């Protein structure tokens, strides 16, 4: 297989050297079986709690496990209130709605994100507005955003507007990429300067923290995901977390079909959603949450082994958390020293051919046909990351036993 050319920014990348380093980090020999990117892990009370739901008949959207899960998720995120819903996308949609995002508003978000982030805004009739990412954090770049807003925004009686489109800017959505926190202190300063609420997309960052503060507690409201590939899972599920009691109550109302409380009358005072998490899923989540701290530690062990094995591999390194962050290392990242799609793809081919599942980061959202008409700023940082990054196996089980 051809090697990447040597450049001033980095040496030759040998795909087989990358394969060997991953094998060594994961302590597997050549000829091993297929190793997925991330798998769910069950070792606690999952069977007991789910069986309790079946035995008692409390399997749908009402039950004690839902209430328990909401309280425990909120606590894990450092927030006062939690609302459990069917998935992370629904959580983000409703989180945006309760801070006032509506049809025709623009929502600032990274172009380097999973498609659920812009989809959540689109469900409300809002317009995703894609901004750049910082290669140092992998997340939204607050300094470039500040300069960009100074250039394109104008203050009006109903808030900040994009003077180029005339649309109100309704929210900023930082996404903690692969579990690594955005530089939130700088972003909070920018958001306050322009009076724009922050809605955290914390889908990937449960168990991560920024300067000692838990991800999910760093904006006005946040959305978390418990999909099967996340650090803990409810099978499918998500949660809205916030310190704002009014926003939490509004979120719970909207996600339970906006039905007004009454012993028997069916009165719905808004267009709501049937987004409530079933008790079965919440029971699974309660068992998983009991193991979260252990899971984070084991994933950090995997990351440490990657850091060690890639210390001497030419042209590529394992991504390290920043000095202000403690990451859950949801998905470990390798970064080429220099951006080169050809080299990235050669490494992806070699790893997958060896049975080591690896994936690139997402296609930038503005490059998808469905979002090609959306506004976006200079994305040189995001494109740099796109051409350098690949994810490698990161399951909890790879970190050993509890």
C-alpha positions in Angstrom: 0.0 0.0 0.0 1.3 3.4 -0.9 2.6 5.7 1.9 1.7 9.3 2.3 4.3 11.8 1.1 6.6 13.4 3.6 5.7 17.0 4.5 7.2 19.7 6.8 4.2 19.1 9.2 4.6 15.4 9.6 6.3 12.2 8.5 5.2 9.3 6.4 2.2 7.4 7.7 2.4 3.7 7.4 -1.1 2.2 7.6 0.3 -1.1 8.8 2.1 0.6 11.6 -1.2 2.1 12.7 -2.8 -1.3 12.6 0.0 -2.8 14.7 -0.3 0.1 17.3 -4.1 -0.4 17.6 -3.6 -4.2 18.1 -1.0 -3.5 20.8 -3.2 -1.0 22.5 -6.1 -3.4 22.5 -3.9 -6.4 23.4 -5.0 -8.5 20.4 -3.0 -10.6 18.0 -3.1 -10.7 14.3 -6.0 -12.8 13.1 -8.3 -11.7 15.9 -12.0 -11.5 15.4 -13.8 -8.4 14.3 -13.6 -5.6 16.9 -16.4 -3.0 16.6 -16.1 0.7 17.2 -18.3 0.7 20.3 -20.6 -1.9 21.9 -23.0 -1.7 24.8 -21.8 -3.2 28.1 -24.0 -4.9 30.7 -22.7 -6.2 34.0 -25.0 -4.9 36.7 -28.6 -5.0 37.6 -30.1 -4.7 34.1 -31.8 -8.1 34.2 -33.3 -7.5 37.6 -34.7 -4.0 36.9 -36.1 -4.9 33.5 -37.7 -8.1 34.9 -39.2 -5.9 37.6 -41.0 -3.9 34.9 -42.3 -7.1 33.3 -43.4 -8.6 36.6 -45.3 -5.5 37.7 -46.6 -4.6 34.2 -45.1 -1.1 34.4 -43.5 -1.2 30.9 -44.8 2.0 29.2 -44.3 5.7 29.7 -45.3 5.9 33.3 -43.4 4.1 36.1 -41.0 4.6 39.0 -37.9 3.9 36.9 -38.6 6.9 34.7 -38.8 9.2 37.7 -35.6 7.6 39.2 -33.7 7.8 35.9 -34.6 11.5 35.4 -33.4 12.4 38.9 -30.1 10.4 38.5 -29.4 11.7 35.0 -29.8 15.3 36.2 -27.5 14.6 39.1 -24.9 13.0 36.8 -25.0 16.1 34.6 -24.8 18.5 37.6 -28.3 19.8 36.8 -31.4 20.2 39.0 -34.0 18.7 36.6 -34.1 15.9 34.0 -36.8 14.9 31.5 -36.4 11.5 29.9 -37.4 11.1 26.3 -37.2 8.6 23.5 -33.9 9.7 21.9 -31.2 12.4 21.9 -32.6 14.1 18.8 -36.0 14.6 20.4 -34.2 15.9 23.5 -32.3 18.5 21.5 -35.4 19.5 19.5 -37.4 20.2 22.7 -34.4 21.8 24.4 -34.2 24.3 21.5 -38.0 24.8 21.6 -38.2 25.7 25.3 -35.5 28.4 25.0 -37.6 30.0 22.3 -36.2 28.8 19.0 -39.0 28.7 16.4 -39.7 28.7 12.7 -37.4 31.0 10.7 -34.8 31.4 13.4 -31.2 30.5 12.8 -29.3 28.2 15.2 -25.5 28.4 15.3 -23.9 24.9 15.4 -20.7 23.2 14.3 -20.6 22.0 10.7 -18.6 19.1 12.2 -21.4 17.2 14.0 -23.7 14.3 13.6 -26.8 15.0 11.5 -29.1 14.9 14.5 -27.9 18.3 15.5 -29.2 20.2 12.5 -32.2 17.9 12.1 -33.4 18.9 15.6 -33.4 22.5 14.6 -35.0 21.7 11.2 -37.9 19.9 13.0 -38.9 23.3 14.5 -38.7 25.0 11.1 -35.4 26.7 12.2 -32.4 27.1 9.9 -29.0 25.5 10.9 -26.2 28.0 10.6 -22.9 26.1 10.5 -19.8 27.5 12.2 -16.2 26.3 12.5 -14.5 23.9 14.9 -11.2 24.2 16.7 -8.7 21.4 15.8 -7.4 21.6 19.4 -10.7 20.8 21.0 -12.6 19.2 18.0 -15.5 21.4 19.0 -17.0 24.7 18.2 -14.4 27.5 18.0 -15.6 30.4 20.2 -12.9 32.8 19.1 -13.7 32.5 15.4 -17.4 32.6 16.2 -16.9 35.9 18.1 -15.2 37.5 15.1 -17.9 36.1 12.8 -20.8 37.4 14.8 -19.1 40.8 15.0 -19.2 40.9 11.2 -22.6 39.4 10.4 -24.9 40.2 13.4 -27.0 43.3 14.3 -29.0 43.9 17.5 -32.7 44.5 17.2 -35.6 44.8 19.7 -36.3 41.0 19.5 -32.7 39.9 19.8 -29.6 39.5 17.6 -30.2 39.0 13.9 -28.1 37.9 11.0 -28.0 41.1 8.9 -27.2 39.1 5.8 -30.4 37.0 6.0 -32.6 39.1 8.3 -33.2 36.0 10.5 -33.1 36.1 14.3 -30.3 34.0 15.8 -32.1 31.9 18.4 -29.5 29.7 20.0 -25.9 28.5 20.0 -25.4 24.7 20.1 -21.9 23.5 21.1 -21.4 19.8 20.7 -18.8 18.0 22.8 -17.2 16.0 20.0 -16.6 12.3 20.9 -16.9 13.3 24.6 -14.3 16.1 24.5 -15.6 19.3 26.0 -15.8 22.6 24.0 -13.9 25.6 25.5 -17.1 26.6 27.3 -15.8 29.6 29.3 -14.9 31.4 26.1 -18.1 30.4 24.5 -20.2 31.5 27.4 -18.5 34.9 27.2 -19.4 35.2 23.5 -23.0 34.1 24.0 -23.5 36.6 26.8 -22.1 39.4 24.7 -24.7 38.8 22.1 -27.5 37.6 24.3 -27.9 34.2 22.6 -28.8 31.2 24.8 -26.6 28.1 24.8 -28.2 24.8 24.3 -25.6 22.0 24.9 -25.5 19.0 22.6 -24.1 16.7 25.3 -25.2 13.6 23.4 -21.7 12.1 23.6 -20.3 13.6 26.8 -22.0 12.0 29.8 -19.3 11.7 32.4 -17.1 14.4 30.9 -16.4 17.7 32.6 -15.0 21.1 31.9 -12.9 22.9 34.6 -14.6 20.6 37.1 -18.1 21.4 35.9 -20.0 18.5 34.3 -21.0 18.5 30.7 -24.7 19.1 30.6 -24.6 21.8 33.2 -22.7 24.4 31.1 -25.6 26.0 29.1 -29.1 27.0 29.8 -30.3 23.6 28.9 -28.7 20.4 27.5 -29.6 17.3 25.6 -28.1 13.8 26.3 -28.3 10.6 24.3 -28.5 7.0 25.5 -28.4 5.3 22.1 -26.9 1.8 22.0 -23.5 3.1 21.0 -23.2 5.7 23.9 -21.2 5.2 27.1 -24.4 4.0 28.8 -27.6 3.0 27.0 -31.3 2.7 27.5 -31.6 0.9 24.2 -32.8 4.1 22.6 -33.4 7.2 24.7 -32.3 10.7 25.6 -32.8 13.3 28.3 -33.2 17.1 28.7 -31.3 18.5 31.7 -31.4 22.0 33.1 -31.3 24.0 36.3 -34.3 26.0 35.2 -37.4 24.6 36.8 -39.7 26.5 34.4 -37.9 25.1 31.3 -37.9 21.6 32.7 -41.7 21.8 33.4 -42.3 23.1 29.9 -40.1 20.3 28.4 -42.0 17.6 30.3 -45.3 19.1 29.3 -44.4 19.2 25.6 -43.0 15.7 25.6 -46.1 14.2 27.1 -48.5 15.4 24.4 -49.0 18.7 26.2 -51.9 17.2 28.2 -53.3 19.4 31.0 -53.5 17.6 34.3 -57.1 16.3 35.1 -58.5 13.1 36.5 -60.4 12.2 33.3 -60.5 15.1 30.8 -58.4 15.1 27.6 -57.3 18.7 27.2 -54.1 19.5 25.3 -53.1 23.1 25.3 -50.3 23.0 22.8 -49.0 20.9 19.9 -47.0 18.4 21.9 -45.1 15.2 21.3 -45.4 11.6 22.4 -41.7 11.6 23.3 -41.8 10.1 26.9 -39.2 7.4 27.6 -40.8 4.0 28.5 -40.3 2.6 32.0 -38.6 -0.5 30.5 -35.9 1.7 28.9 -35.5 3.8 32.1 -35.0 0.6 34.1 -32.2 -0.4 31.8 -30.8 3.1 32.2 -30.9 3.1 36.0 -28.8 -0.1 36.0 -26.3 1.4 33.5 -26.0 4.7 35.5 -24.9 2.7 38.5 -21.8 1.7 36.5 -21.1 5.0 34.8 -18.1 6.0 36.9 -16.5 2.6 36.3 -17.2 2.8 32.6 -15.6 6.2 32.3 -12.5 4.9 34.1 -12.2 1.9 31.8 -12.6 4.0 28.7 -9.9 6.3 30.0 -7.6 3.2 30.4 -8.2 2.4 26.8 -7.3 6.0 25.8 -4.1 5.8 27.9 -3.0 2.7 26.0 -3.6 4.4 22.7 -1.6 7.4 23.8 1.3 5.1 24.8 1.3 3.0 21.6 1.0 5.9 19.3 3.7 8.0 20.9 6.3 6.8 18.5 4.2 6.1 15.4 5.3 8.4 12.5 2.8 10.9 11.2 -0.1 10.1 13.5 -1.1 10.5 17.2 -3.9 9.6 19.6 -5.9 12.6 20.6 -5.4 13.9 24.2 -8.0 15.7 26.3 -7.3 19.4 26.8 -5.9 20.8 30.0 -9.3 22.2 31.0 -11.1 18.9 30.4 -11.7 15.5 31.8 -13.1 13.4 29.0 -15.1 10.2 29.0 -13.2 9.3 25.8 -16.5 8.0 24.3 -14.7 7.4 21.0 -11.0 7.5 20.8 -9.5 9.6 17.9 -6.4 9.3 15.9 -5.2 12.4 14.2 -2.8 12.5 11.2 -0.1 15.1 11.6 -1.3 16.8 8.4 -4.6 16.8 6.6 -4.7 14.3 3.7 -7.8 12.5 2.7 -5.8 10.0 0.7 -3.7 9.0 3.7 -6.8 9.0 6.0 -8.6 6.7 3.7 -5.6 4.4 3.3 -5.5 4.0 7.1 -9.2 3.4 7.2 -8.9 0.7 4.6 -6.0 -1.0 6.4 -7.7 -1.0 9.8 -11.0 -2.3 8.5 -9.3 -5.0 6.4 -7.7 -6.2 9.6 -11.0 -6.5 11.4 -10.4 -3.3 13.5 -13.5 -1.1 12.9 -12.5 2.5 12.2 -14.5 5.4 10.9 -13.8 8.9 9.7 -15.6 11.8 11.4 -18.9 12.9 9.9 -19.1 14.6 6.5 -19.5 18.3 7.2 -23.1 19.2 7.4 -23.0 21.9 4.7 -21.6 19.3 2.3 -24.8 17.2 2.6 -27.3 18.0 -0.1 -30.1 18.4 2.5 -28.1 21.3 4.1 -26.3 22.7 1.1 -28.4 25.9 1.2 -27.8 26.6 4.9 -25.6 29.5 5.8 -22.0 28.8 7.0 -18.8 30.6 7.8 -15.2 29.8 6.9 -14.8 26.2 7.9 -11.0 25.7 7.6 -10.7 24.3 11.1 -13.5 21.8 10.5 -12.1 20.7 7.2 -8.7 20.3 8.8 -10.2 17.9 11.3 -12.2 16.1 8.7 -9.1 15.3 6.7 -7.1 14.1 9.7 -9.3 12.3 12.1 -10.5 8.7 12.4 -12.1 6.9 15.3 -10.9 3.5 16.6 -12.4 0.8 18.8 -13.3 2.3 22.2 -15.8 -0.1 23.9 -15.9 -0.2 27.7 -15.1 -3.9 27.6 -11.7 -3.1 26.1 -10.6 -1.4 29.3 -10.7 -4.6 31.4 -12.9 -5.5 34.3 -14.3 -3.3 37.0 
